[in-house]
Amino acid sequence: MVKGIFVLEKLTSEKIQKLVDLGAGAIFVNYQHLNKDVAAKLRQEGIKVYIEVGIFVGEELWQEYPDARPVARNGRPMEKIDWYVGVCPNHPQVRKEKLALIKRIAKTGIADGVWLDFIRYPGHWEEVRNAKMPEYCFCQNCQRKFAHDVGGAVEGERWITWKCQQIADFVARAKEIIKTIDNSIQLGIFSVPWREEDYDGAIRKIIGQDFRQLAPFVDIFSPMVYQKMTGHNEAWIGKIVRYMDKVTRKPVLPIIQTENKPGKLSPAEFEDELIFAYQKPSQGSIVFFWEDLQKDQAKLQALRHFWQELS
């Protein structure tokens, strides 16, 4: 079973030793916070290295490419939502640059896996509680590409299918690049934890993730089962894992939250998250995130004890 943890900041020798003492077997880290020496040290300690790459996200992309800012059906450009800045998935230069980045990461030889994050159409899904949510993107890039690929009205099932195809095409291309360089590198995605019947089919209609369509190109699915953020209970985590296993027929490695967000996440709730996240058919779990755990020794101790029991 994977004992994974997400690390947001740069890794130091001290941090690595703490991760070893905790019992971590895998770390997930942004590509900017890793180098060959750190990766080598982690591997010497028996810790696998998985690199997270944010795809269609980032305020810097709005600044560099103003036309990458998503547009709603009513023609209004997307506004920043708290920390979240979504990016149009059909901006040709953004797609080209992100694929080039994946290629550079694969060539470094430091990654056991690459996990695509924000591999979807824009939306601050963690706050969604009903089917009334804005849909993106209707910018000129999207409309021109749809007119060229499909044609007709920008609505209905043809439009939804086309949106999902754009996400699947990117993932397929990423998989092809990685496979050509090193077939041992796994490709994972952080997926939105919605079933097809949730929110009037929003997983395809709004998010553009069709799990059956993505499955041929993805080695491991990591649904972001942040139960506290999304207003669910801990048992919901297991339901989503079983759903993803059934739909994709691929390994499922859920990622669970540590943060007190929106309210207090007690150590007992965190332990329940771990229990449901590790239940079969799960392949283990990723804990999000390391720096937050350092602020709560009770949760940290609960994780240490849970992982010890797995060994």
C-alpha positions as protocol buffer text, in pm:
chain_id: "A"
residue {
  index: 1
  type: MET
  ca { x: 0 y: 0 z: 0 }
}
residue {
  index: 2
  type: VAL
  ca { x: 127 y: 346 z: -91 }
}
residue {
  index: 3
  type: LYS
  ca { x: 209 y: 567 z: 207 }
}
residue {
  index: 4
  type: GLY
  ca { x: 223 y: 897 z: 25 }
}
residue {
  index: 5
  type: ILE
  ca { x: 242 y: 1257 z: 140 }
}
residue {
  index: 6
  type: PHE
  ca { x: 231 y: 1586 z: -48 }
}
residue {
  index: 7
  type: VAL
  ca { x: 513 y: 1832 z: 22 }
}
residue {
  index: 8
  type: LEU
  ca { x: 453 y: 2193 z: -83 }
}
residue {
  index: 9
  type: GLU
  ca { x: 790 y: 2348 z: -2 }
}
residue {
  index: 10
  type: LYS
  ca { x: 1151 y: 2272 z: -87 }
}
residue {
  index: 11
  type: LEU
  ca { x: 1293 y: 1957 z: 66 }
}
residue {
  index: 12
  type: THR
  ca { x: 1589 y: 1977 z: 303 }
}
residue {
  index: 13
  type: SER
  ca { x: 1792 y: 1699 z: 464 }
}
residue {
  index: 14
  type: GLU
  ca { x: 1607 y: 1767 z: 788 }
}
residue {
  index: 15
  type: LYS
  ca { x: 1268 y: 1733 z: 618 }
}
residue {
  index: 16
  type: ILE
  ca { x: 1372 y: 1413 z: 447 }
}
residue {
  index: 17
  type: GLN
  ca { x: 1477 y: 1260 z: 778 }
}
residue {
  index: 18
  type: LYS
  ca { x: 1142 y: 1357 z: 932 }
}
residue {
  index: 19
  type: LEU
  ca { x: 961 y: 1190 z: 640 }
}
residue {
  index: 20
  type: VAL
  ca { x: 1169 y: 877 z: 692 }
}
residue {
  index: 21
  type: ASP
  ca { x: 1092 y: 876 z: 1064 }
}
residue {
  index: 22
  type: LEU
  ca { x: 723 y: 922 z: 986 }
}
residue {
  index: 23
  type: GLY
  ca { x: 725 y: 616 z: 762 }
}
residue {
  index: 24
  type: ALA
  ca { x: 648 y: 781 z: 428 }
}
residue {
  index: 25
  type: GLY
  ca { x: 702 y: 559 z: 126 }
}
residue {
  index: 26
  type: ALA
  ca { x: 633 y: 819 z: -142 }
}
residue {
  index: 27
  type: ILE
  ca { x: 633 y: 1196 z: -175 }
}
residue {
  index: 28
  type: PHE
  ca { x: 443 y: 1415 z: -417 }
}
residue {
  index: 29
  type: VAL
  ca { x: 615 y: 1745 z: -485 }
}
residue {
  index: 30
  type: ASN
  ca { x: 604 y: 2028 z: -738 }
}
residue {
  index: 31
  type: TYR
  ca { x: 878 y: 2007 z: -1001 }
}
residue {
  index: 32
  type: GLN
  ca { x: 1018 y: 2345 z: -889 }
}
residue {
  index: 33
  type: HIS
  ca { x: 1102 y: 2205 z: -545 }
}
residue {
  index: 34
  type: LEU
  ca { x: 1314 y: 1910 z: -652 }
}
residue {
  index: 35
  type: ASN
  ca { x: 1657 y: 1843 z: -799 }
}
residue {
  index: 36
  type: LYS
  ca { x: 1869 y: 1537 z: -873 }
}
residue {
  index: 37
  type: ASP
  ca { x: 2053 y: 1542 z: -541 }
}
residue {
  index: 38
  type: VAL
  ca { x: 1733 y: 1558 z: -335 }
}
residue {
  index: 39
  type: ALA
  ca { x: 1570 y: 1289 z: -548 }
}
residue {
  index: 40
  type: ALA
  ca { x: 1874 y: 1065 z: -503 }
}
residue {
  index: 41
  type: LYS
  ca { x: 1864 y: 1114 z: -127 }
}
residue {
  index: 42
  type: LEU
  ca { x: 1493 y: 1026 z: -116 }
}
residue {
  index: 43
  type: ARG
  ca { x: 1549 y: 710 z: -317 }
}
residue {
  index: 44
  type: GLN
  ca { x: 1837 y: 607 z: -91 }
}
residue {
  index: 45
  type: GLU
  ca { x: 1587 y: 622 z: 193 }
}
residue {
  index: 46
  type: GLY
  ca { x: 1339 y: 407 z: -1 }
}
residue {
  index: 47
  type: ILE
  ca { x: 1102 y: 693 z: -77 }
}
residue {
  index: 48
  type: LYS
  ca { x: 957 y: 713 z: -428 }
}
residue {
  index: 49
  type: VAL
  ca { x: 939 y: 1050 z: -599 }
}
residue {
  index: 50
  type: TYR
  ca { x: 626 y: 1167 z: -781 }
}
residue {
  index: 51
  type: ILE
  ca { x: 622 y: 1508 z: -943 }
}
residue {
  index: 52
  type: GLU
  ca { x: 307 y: 1721 z: -957 }
}
residue {
  index: 53
  type: VAL
  ca { x: 257 y: 1947 z: -1258 }
}
residue {
  index: 54
  type: GLY
  ca { x: -18 y: 2209 z: -1262 }
}
residue {
  index: 55
  type: ILE
  ca { x: -162 y: 2224 z: -1613 }
}
residue {
  index: 56
  type: PHE
  ca { x: -449 y: 2465 z: -1680 }
}
residue {
  index: 57
  type: VAL
  ca { x: -392 y: 2699 z: -1388 }
}
residue {
  index: 58
  type: GLY
  ca { x: -191 y: 3005 z: -1289 }
}
residue {
  index: 59
  type: GLU
  ca { x: -223 y: 3382 z: -1282 }
}
residue {
  index: 60
  type: GLU
  ca { x: 111 y: 3413 z: -1462 }
}
residue {
  index: 61
  type: LEU
  ca { x: -52 y: 3255 z: -1767 }
}
residue {
  index: 62
  type: TRP
  ca { x: -325 y: 3522 z: -1766 }
}
residue {
  index: 63
  type: GLN
  ca { x: -50 y: 3782 z: -1767 }
}
residue {
  index: 64
  type: GLU
  ca { x: 157 y: 3619 z: -2039 }
}
residue {
  index: 65
  type: TYR
  ca { x: -141 y: 3520 z: -2253 }
}
residue {
  index: 66
  type: PRO
  ca { x: -443 y: 3744 z: -2188 }
}
residue {
  index: 67
  type: ASP
  ca { x: -653 y: 3529 z: -2421 }
}
residue {
  index: 68
  type: ALA
  ca { x: -590 y: 3227 z: -2193 }
}
residue {
  index: 69
  type: ARG
  ca { x: -831 y: 3378 z: -1940 }
}
residue {
  index: 70
  type: PRO
  ca { x: -1148 y: 3166 z: -1949 }
}
residue {
  index: 71
  type: VAL
  ca { x: -1473 y: 3317 z: -2069 }
}
residue {
  index: 72
  type: ALA
  ca { x: -1822 y: 3223 z: -1945 }
}
residue {
  index: 73
  type: ARG
  ca { x: -2118 y: 3162 z: -2176 }
}
residue {
  index: 74
  type: ASN
  ca { x: -2240 y: 3517 z: -2110 }
}
residue {
  index: 75
  type: GLY
  ca { x: -1910 y: 3655 z: -2238 }
}
residue {
  index: 76
  type: ARG
  ca { x: -1770 y: 3758 z: -1901 }
}
residue {
  index: 77
  type: PRO
  ca { x: -1406 y: 3672 z: -1829 }
}
residue {
  index: 78
  type: MET
  ca { x: -1338 y: 3453 z: -1527 }
}
residue {
  index: 79
  type: GLU
  ca { x: -1242 y: 3626 z: -1202 }
}
residue {
  index: 80
  type: LYS
  ca { x: -983 y: 3497 z: -959 }
}
residue {
  index: 81
  type: ILE
  ca { x: -1148 y: 3283 z: -688 }
}
residue {
  index: 82
  type: ASP
  ca { x: -949 y: 3313 z: -368 }
}
residue {
  index: 83
  type: TRP
  ca { x: -616 y: 3149 z: -471 }
}
residue {
  index: 84
  type: TYR
  ca { x: -759 y: 2975 z: -778 }
}
residue {
  index: 85
  type: VAL
  ca { x: -690 y: 3105 z: -1129 }
}
residue {
  index: 86
  type: GLY
  ca { x: -822 y: 2876 z: -1401 }
}
residue {
  index: 87
  type: VAL
  ca { x: -680 y: 2877 z: -1754 }
}
residue {
  index: 88
  type: CYS
  ca { x: -845 y: 2792 z: -2085 }
}
residue {
  index: 89
  type: PRO
  ca { x: -760 y: 2430 z: -2175 }
}
residue {
  index: 90
  type: ASN
  ca { x: -758 y: 2507 z: -2547 }
}
residue {
  index: 91
  type: HIS
  ca { x: -499 y: 2781 z: -2557 }
}
residue {
  index: 92
  type: PRO
  ca { x: -247 y: 2640 z: -2807 }
}
residue {
  index: 93
  type: GLN
  ca { x: 63 y: 2795 z: -2654 }
}
residue {
  index: 94
  type: VAL
  ca { x: -30 y: 2687 z: -2301 }
}
residue {
  index: 95
  type: ARG
  ca { x: -82 y: 2330 z: -2416 }
}
residue {
  index: 96
  type: LYS
  ca { x: 248 y: 2333 z: -2605 }
}
residue {
  index: 97
  type: GLU
  ca { x: 444 y: 2472 z: -2309 }
}
residue {
  index: 98
  type: LYS
  ca { x: 294 y: 2229 z: -2058 }
}
residue {
  index: 99
  type: LEU
  ca { x: 372 y: 1929 z: -2278 }
}
residue {
  index: 100
  type: ALA
  ca { x: 728 y: 2058 z: -2321 }
}
residue {
  index: 101
  type: LEU
  ca { x: 757 y: 2085 z: -1941 }
}
residue {
  index: 102
  type: ILE
  ca { x: 639 y: 1726 z: -1896 }
}
residue {
  index: 103
  type: LYS
  ca { x: 903 y: 1618 z: -2148 }
}
residue {
  index: 104
  type: ARG
  ca { x: 1178 y: 1802 z: -1960 }
}
residue {
  index: 105
  type: ILE
  ca { x: 1071 y: 1645 z: -1629 }
}
residue {
  index: 106
  type: ALA
  ca { x: 1065 y: 1296 z: -1777 }
}
residue {
  index: 107
  type: LYS
  ca { x: 1414 y: 1346 z: -1920 }
}
residue {
  index: 108
  type: THR
  ca { x: 1565 y: 1437 z: -1581 }
}
residue {
  index: 109
  type: GLY
  ca { x: 1537 y: 1078 z: -1464 }
}
residue {
  index: 110
  type: ILE
  ca { x: 1435 y: 1185 z: -1113 }
}
residue {
  index: 111
  type: ALA
  ca { x: 1067 y: 1096 z: -1129 }
}
residue {
  index: 112
  type: ASP
  ca { x: 903 y: 764 z: -1050 }
}
residue {
  index: 113
  type: GLY
  ca { x: 582 y: 924 z: -1170 }
}
residue {
  index: 114
  type: VAL
  ca { x: 428 y: 1244 z: -1304 }
}
residue {
  index: 115
  type: TRP
  ca { x: 89 y: 1356 z: -1167 }
}
residue {
  index: 116
  type: LEU
  ca { x: -113 y: 1604 z: -1371 }
}
residue {
  index: 117
  type: ASP
  ca { x: -299 y: 1860 z: -1160 }
}
residue {
  index: 118
  type: PHE
  ca { x: -570 y: 2102 z: -1281 }
}
residue {
  index: 119
  type: ILE
  ca { x: -611 y: 1884 z: -1587 }
}
residue {
  index: 120
  type: ARG
  ca { x: -962 y: 2005 z: -1651 }
}
residue {
  index: 121
  type: TYR
  ca { x: -1187 y: 2291 z: -1748 }
}
residue {
  index: 122
  type: PRO
  ca { x: -1199 y: 2583 z: -1502 }
}
residue {
  index: 123
  type: GLY
  ca { x: -1406 y: 2570 z: -1186 }
}
residue {
  index: 124
  type: HIS
  ca { x: -1351 y: 2601 z: -812 }
}
residue {
  index: 125
  type: TRP
  ca { x: -1513 y: 2262 z: -757 }
}
residue {
  index: 126
  type: GLU
  ca { x: -1439 y: 2237 z: -382 }
}
residue {
  index: 127
  type: GLU
  ca { x: -1709 y: 2497 z: -311 }
}
residue {
  index: 128
  type: VAL
  ca { x: -1977 y: 2343 z: -533 }
}
residue {
  index: 129
  type: ARG
  ca { x: -2292 y: 2229 z: -350 }
}
residue {
  index: 130
  type: ASN
  ca { x: -2548 y: 2219 z: -635 }
}
residue {
  index: 131
  type: ALA
  ca { x: -2576 y: 2202 z: -1013 }
}
residue {
  index: 132
  type: LYS
  ca { x: -2585 y: 2581 z: -1054 }
}
residue {
  index: 133
  type: MET
  ca { x: -2227 y: 2658 z: -1145 }
}
residue {
  index: 134
  type: PRO
  ca { x: -2062 y: 2865 z: -1419 }
}
residue {
  index: 135
  type: GLU
  ca { x: -1939 y: 2683 z: -1727 }
}
residue {
  index: 136
  type: TYR
  ca { x: -1617 y: 2763 z: -1912 }
}
residue {
  index: 137
  type: CYS
  ca { x: -1472 y: 2815 z: -2165 }
}
residue {
  index: 138
  type: PHE
  ca { x: -1636 y: 3006 z: -2449 }
}
residue {
  index: 139
  type: CYS
  ca { x: -1337 y: 3214 z: -2556 }
}
residue {
  index: 140
  type: GLN
  ca { x: -1245 y: 3262 z: -2920 }
}
residue {
  index: 141
  type: ASN
  ca { x: -984 y: 2985 z: -2905 }
}
residue {
  index: 142
  type: CYS
  ca { x: -1245 y: 2736 z: -2787 }
}
residue {
  index: 143
  type: GLN
  ca { x: -1516 y: 2845 z: -3027 }
}
residue {
  index: 144
  type: ARG
  ca { x: -1284 y: 2843 z: -3328 }
}
residue {
  index: 145
  type: LYS
  ca { x: -1150 y: 2498 z: -3243 }
}
residue {
  index: 146
  type: PHE
  ca { x: -1499 y: 2356 z: -3185 }
}
residue {
  index: 147
  type: ALA
  ca { x: -1619 y: 2503 z: -3516 }
}
residue {
  index: 148
  type: HIS
  ca { x: -1322 y: 2342 z: -3692 }
}
residue {
  index: 149
  type: ASP
  ca { x: -1348 y: 2002 z: -3517 }
}
residue {
  index: 150
  type: VAL
  ca { x: -1724 y: 1958 z: -3491 }
}
residue {
  index: 151
  type: GLY
  ca { x: -1925 y: 2259 z: -3603 }
}
residue {
  index: 152
  type: GLY
  ca { x: -2277 y: 2356 z: -3510 }
}
residue {
  index: 153
  type: ALA
  ca { x: -2421 y: 2500 z: -3191 }
}
residue {
  index: 154
  type: VAL
  ca { x: -2191 y: 2533 z: -2890 }
}
residue {
  index: 155
  type: GLU
  ca { x: -2421 y: 2332 z: -2666 }
}
residue {
  index: 156
  type: GLY
  ca { x: -2562 y: 1987 z: -2600 }
}
residue {
  index: 157
  type: GLU
  ca { x: -2391 y: 1648 z: -2595 }
}
residue {
  index: 158
  type: ARG
  ca { x: -2168 y: 1721 z: -2895 }
}
residue {
  index: 159
  type: TRP
  ca { x: -2021 y: 2017 z: -2711 }
}
residue {
  index: 160
  type: ILE
  ca { x: -1976 y: 1817 z: -2388 }
}
residue {
  index: 161
  type: THR
  ca { x: -1813 y: 1526 z: -2570 }
}
residue {
  index: 162
  type: TRP
  ca { x: -1579 y: 1763 z: -2748 }
}
residue {
  index: 163
  type: LYS
  ca { x: -1476 y: 1928 z: -2420 }
}
residue {
  index: 164
  type: CYS
  ca { x: -1392 y: 1592 z: -2267 }
}
residue {
  index: 165
  type: GLN
  ca { x: -1197 y: 1500 z: -2577 }
}
residue {
  index: 166
  type: GLN
  ca { x: -972 y: 1806 z: -2540 }
}
residue {
  index: 167
  type: ILE
  ca { x: -871 y: 1697 z: -2190 }
}
residue {
  index: 168
  type: ALA
  ca { x: -826 y: 1334 z: -2294 }
}
residue {
  index: 169
  type: ASP
  ca { x: -615 y: 1438 z: -2594 }
}
residue {
  index: 170
  type: PHE
  ca { x: -377 y: 1630 z: -2370 }
}
residue {
  index: 171
  type: VAL
  ca { x: -342 y: 1336 z: -2129 }
}
residue {
  index: 172
  type: ALA
  ca { x: -287 y: 1098 z: -2421 }
}
residue {
  index: 173
  type: ARG
  ca { x: -13 y: 1320 z: -2557 }
}
residue {
  index: 174
  type: ALA
  ca { x: 151 y: 1345 z: -2213 }
}
residue {
  index: 175
  type: LYS
  ca { x: 145 y: 967 z: -2183 }
}
residue {
  index: 176
  type: GLU
  ca { x: 299 y: 928 z: -2527 }
}
residue {
  index: 177
  type: ILE
  ca { x: 582 y: 1167 z: -2439 }
}
residue {
  index: 178
  type: ILE
  ca { x: 659 y: 993 z: -2110 }
}
residue {
  index: 179
  type: LYS
  ca { x: 639 y: 644 z: -2261 }
}
residue {
  index: 180
  type: THR
  ca { x: 885 y: 740 z: -2533 }
}
residue {
  index: 181
  type: ILE
  ca { x: 1138 y: 868 z: -2279 }
}
residue {
  index: 182
  type: ASP
  ca { x: 1097 y: 615 z: -1995 }
}
residue {
  index: 183
  type: ASN
  ca { x: 814 y: 365 z: -1991 }
}
residue {
  index: 184
  type: SER
  ca { x: 869 y: 298 z: -1620 }
}
residue {
  index: 185
  type: ILE
  ca { x: 747 y: 648 z: -1524 }
}
residue {
  index: 186
  type: GLN
  ca { x: 385 y: 632 z: -1413 }
}
residue {
  index: 187
  type: LEU
  ca { x: 131 y: 891 z: -1522 }
}
residue {
  index: 188
  type: GLY
  ca { x: -131 y: 989 z: -1267 }
}
residue {
  index: 189
  type: ILE
  ca { x: -395 y: 1260 z: -1251 }
}
residue {
  index: 190
  type: PHE
  ca { x: -559 y: 1442 z: -964 }
}
residue {
  index: 191
  type: SER
  ca { x: -924 y: 1399 z: -1057 }
}
residue {
  index: 192
  type: VAL
  ca { x: -1233 y: 1584 z: -936 }
}
residue {
  index: 193
  type: PRO
  ca { x: -1423 y: 1344 z: -703 }
}
residue {
  index: 194
  type: TRP
  ca { x: -1759 y: 1356 z: -876 }
}
residue {
  index: 195
  type: ARG
  ca { x: -1959 y: 1065 z: -1010 }
}
residue {
  index: 196
  type: GLU
  ca { x: -2141 y: 1094 z: -1340 }
}
residue {
  index: 197
  type: GLU
  ca { x: -2476 y: 1142 z: -1164 }
}
residue {
  index: 198
  type: ASP
  ca { x: -2348 y: 1418 z: -932 }
}
residue {
  index: 199
  type: TYR
  ca { x: -2457 y: 1777 z: -998 }
}
residue {
  index: 200
  type: ASP
  ca { x: -2645 y: 1695 z: -1317 }
}
residue {
  index: 201
  type: GLY
  ca { x: -2345 y: 1538 z: -1490 }
}
residue {
  index: 202
  type: ALA
  ca { x: -2108 y: 1825 z: -1411 }
}
residue {
  index: 203
  type: ILE
  ca { x: -1797 y: 1603 z: -1416 }
}
residue {
  index: 204
  type: ARG
  ca { x: -1826 y: 1587 z: -1795 }
}
residue {
  index: 205
  type: LYS
  ca { x: -2038 y: 1894 z: -1863 }
}
residue {
  index: 206
  type: ILE
  ca { x: -1841 y: 2145 z: -1652 }
}
residue {
  index: 207
  type: ILE
  ca { x: -1510 y: 1979 z: -1561 }
}
residue {
  index: 208
  type: GLY
  ca { x: -1448 y: 1793 z: -1887 }
}
residue {
  index: 209
  type: GLN
  ca { x: -1317 y: 1476 z: -1720 }
}
residue {
  index: 210
  type: ASP
  ca { x: -1462 y: 1159 z: -1870 }
}
residue {
  index: 211
  type: PHE
  ca { x: -1299 y: 885 z: -1666 }
}
residue {
  index: 212
  type: ARG
  ca { x: -1374 y: 607 z: -1912 }
}
residue {
  index: 213
  type: GLN
  ca { x: -1220 y: 814 z: -2189 }
}
residue {
  index: 214
  type: LEU
  ca { x: -914 y: 898 z: -1978 }
}
residue {
  index: 215
  type: ALA
  ca { x: -853 y: 546 z: -1846 }
}
residue {
  index: 216
  type: PRO
  ca { x: -647 y: 415 z: -2143 }
}
residue {
  index: 217
  type: PHE
  ca { x: -384 y: 685 z: -2083 }
}
residue {
  index: 218
  type: VAL
  ca { x: -376 y: 710 z: -1702 }
}
residue {
  index: 219
  type: ASP
  ca { x: -184 y: 464 z: -1486 }
}
residue {
  index: 220
  type: ILE
  ca { x: -328 y: 581 z: -1153 }
}
residue {
  index: 221
  type: PHE
  ca { x: -626 y: 800 z: -1068 }
}
residue {
  index: 222
  type: SER
  ca { x: -604 y: 1016 z: -756 }
}
residue {
  index: 223
  type: PRO
  ca { x: -949 y: 1156 z: -674 }
}
residue {
  index: 224
  type: MET
  ca { x: -924 y: 1461 z: -449 }
}
residue {
  index: 225
  type: VAL
  ca { x: -1154 y: 1334 z: -175 }
}
residue {
  index: 226
  type: TYR
  ca { x: -1138 y: 1639 z: 49 }
}
residue {
  index: 227
  type: GLN
  ca { x: -1443 y: 1548 z: 254 }
}
residue {
  index: 228
  type: LYS
  ca { x: -1440 y: 1848 z: 488 }
}
residue {
  index: 229
  type: MET
  ca { x: -1395 y: 2101 z: 209 }
}
residue {
  index: 230
  type: THR
  ca { x: -1672 y: 1949 z: 2 }
}
residue {
  index: 231
  type: GLY
  ca { x: -1926 y: 1901 z: 280 }
}
residue {
  index: 232
  type: HIS
  ca { x: -1921 y: 1520 z: 292 }
}
residue {
  index: 233
  type: ASN
  ca { x: -1850 y: 1269 z: 565 }
}
residue {
  index: 234
  type: GLU
  ca { x: -1553 y: 1037 z: 585 }
}
residue {
  index: 235
  type: ALA
  ca { x: -1743 y: 735 z: 446 }
}
residue {
  index: 236
  type: TRP
  ca { x: -1788 y: 925 z: 118 }
}
residue {
  index: 237
  type: ILE
  ca { x: -1415 y: 876 z: 57 }
}
residue {
  index: 238
  type: GLY
  ca { x: -1462 y: 501 z: 24 }
}
residue {
  index: 239
  type: LYS
  ca { x: -1761 y: 546 z: -205 }
}
residue {
  index: 240
  type: ILE
  ca { x: -1560 y: 758 z: -449 }
}
residue {
  index: 241
  type: VAL
  ca { x: -1268 y: 514 z: -446 }
}
residue {
  index: 242
  type: ARG
  ca { x: -1499 y: 223 z: -528 }
}
residue {
  index: 243
  type: TYR
  ca { x: -1669 y: 426 z: -801 }
}
residue {
  index: 244
  type: MET
  ca { x: -1338 y: 519 z: -964 }
}
residue {
  index: 245
  type: ASP
  ca { x: -1219 y: 159 z: -949 }
}
residue {
  index: 246
  type: LYS
  ca { x: -1538 y: 39 z: -1115 }
}
residue {
  index: 247
  type: VAL
  ca { x: -1546 y: 304 z: -1387 }
}
residue {
  index: 248
  type: THR
  ca { x: -1177 y: 318 z: -1480 }
}
residue {
  index: 249
  type: ARG
  ca { x: -1052 y: -34 z: -1397 }
}
residue {
  index: 250
  type: LYS
  ca { x: -726 y: 135 z: -1306 }
}
residue {
  index: 251
  type: PRO
  ca { x: -548 y: 167 z: -969 }
}
residue {
  index: 252
  type: VAL
  ca { x: -698 y: 435 z: -743 }
}
residue {
  index: 253
  type: LEU
  ca { x: -481 y: 632 z: -501 }
}
residue {
  index: 254
  type: PRO
  ca { x: -701 y: 890 z: -326 }
}
residue {
  index: 255
  type: ILE
  ca { x: -567 y: 1214 z: -179 }
}
residue {
  index: 256
  type: ILE
  ca { x: -715 y: 1326 z: 153 }
}
residue {
  index: 257
  type: GLN
  ca { x: -703 y: 1658 z: 337 }
}
residue {
  index: 258
  type: THR
  ca { x: -528 y: 1755 z: 660 }
}
residue {
  index: 259
  type: GLU
  ca { x: -635 y: 2121 z: 674 }
}
residue {
  index: 260
  type: ASN
  ca { x: -892 y: 2269 z: 909 }
}
residue {
  index: 261
  type: LYS
  ca { x: -1092 y: 2387 z: 613 }
}
residue {
  index: 262
  type: PRO
  ca { x: -1361 y: 2513 z: 621 }
}
residue {
  index: 263
  type: GLY
  ca { x: -1391 y: 2414 z: 990 }
}
residue {
  index: 264
  type: LYS
  ca { x: -1189 y: 2215 z: 1239 }
}
residue {
  index: 265
  type: LEU
  ca { x: -1078 y: 1873 z: 1116 }
}
residue {
  index: 266
  type: SER
  ca { x: -1027 y: 1678 z: 1436 }
}
residue {
  index: 267
  type: PRO
  ca { x: -760 y: 1409 z: 1477 }
}
residue {
  index: 268
  type: ALA
  ca { x: -1044 y: 1154 z: 1506 }
}
residue {
  index: 269
  type: GLU
  ca { x: -1191 y: 1268 z: 1172 }
}
residue {
  index: 270
  type: PHE
  ca { x: -845 y: 1252 z: 1017 }
}
residue {
  index: 271
  type: GLU
  ca { x: -803 y: 895 z: 1139 }
}
residue {
  index: 272
  type: ASP
  ca { x: -1139 y: 807 z: 984 }
}
residue {
  index: 273
  type: GLU
  ca { x: -1024 y: 963 z: 658 }
}
residue {
  index: 274
  type: LEU
  ca { x: -723 y: 733 z: 662 }
}
residue {
  index: 275
  type: ILE
  ca { x: -934 y: 427 z: 738 }
}
residue {
  index: 276
  type: PHE
  ca { x: -1171 y: 486 z: 447 }
}
residue {
  index: 277
  type: ALA
  ca { x: -893 y: 598 z: 211 }
}
residue {
  index: 278
  type: TYR
  ca { x: -697 y: 277 z: 264 }
}
residue {
  index: 279
  type: GLN
  ca { x: -987 y: 37 z: 228 }
}
residue {
  index: 280
  type: LYS
  ca { x: -976 y: -191 z: -76 }
}
residue {
  index: 281
  type: PRO
  ca { x: -977 y: -143 z: -371 }
}
residue {
  index: 282
  type: SER
  ca { x: -761 y: 158 z: -283 }
}
residue {
  index: 283
  type: GLN
  ca { x: -388 y: 132 z: -353 }
}
residue {
  index: 284
  type: GLY
  ca { x: -311 y: 345 z: -48 }
}
residue {
  index: 285
  type: SER
  ca { x: -340 y: 719 z: -4 }
}
residue {
  index: 286
  type: ILE
  ca { x: -175 y: 1058 z: -41 }
}
residue {
  index: 287
  type: VAL
  ca { x: -198 y: 1293 z: 255 }
}
residue {
  index: 288
  type: PHE
  ca { x: -232 y: 1660 z: 167 }
}
residue {
  index: 289
  type: PHE
  ca { x: -17 y: 1813 z: 304 }
}
residue {
  index: 290
  type: TRP
  ca { x: 309 y: 1776 z: 499 }
}
residue {
  index: 291
  type: GLU
  ca { x: 354 y: 2137 z: 610 }
}
residue {
  index: 292
  type: ASP
  ca { x: 4 y: 2150 z: 755 }
}
residue {
  index: 293
  type: LEU
  ca { x: 60 y: 1832 z: 956 }
}
residue {
  index: 294
  type: GLN
  ca { x: 356 y: 1993 z: 1127 }
}
residue {
  index: 295
  type: LYS
  ca { x: 115 y: 2235 z: 1295 }
}
residue {
  index: 296
  type: ASP
  ca { x: -92 y: 1958 z: 1454 }
}
residue {
  index: 297
  type: GLN
  ca { x: 105 y: 1698 z: 1644 }
}
residue {
  index: 298
  type: ALA
  ca { x: -207 y: 1494 z: 1722 }
}
residue {
  index: 299
  type: LYS
  ca { x: -277 y: 1439 z: 1351 }
}
residue {
  index: 300
  type: LEU
  ca { x: 88 y: 1375 z: 1282 }
}
residue {
  index: 301
  type: GLN
  ca { x: 99 y: 1111 z: 1552 }
}
residue {
  index: 302
  type: ALA
  ca { x: -222 y: 955 z: 1420 }
}
residue {
  index: 303
  type: LEU
  ca { x: -64 y: 924 z: 1075 }
}
residue {
  index: 304
  type: ARG
  ca { x: 258 y: 778 z: 1217 }
}
residue {
  index: 305
  type: HIS
  ca { x: 65 y: 518 z: 1415 }
}
residue {
  index: 306
  type: PHE
  ca { x: -159 y: 432 z: 1118 }
}
residue {
  index: 307
  type: TRP
  ca { x: 136 y: 380 z: 886 }
}
residue {
  index: 308
  type: GLN
  ca { x: 318 y: 172 z: 1146 }
}
residue {
  index: 309
  type: GLU
  ca { x: 15 y: -55 z: 1168 }
}
residue {
  index: 310
  type: LEU
  ca { x: 27 y: -103 z: 789 }
}
residue {
  index: 311
  type: SER
  ca { x: 390 y: -218 z: 796 }
}
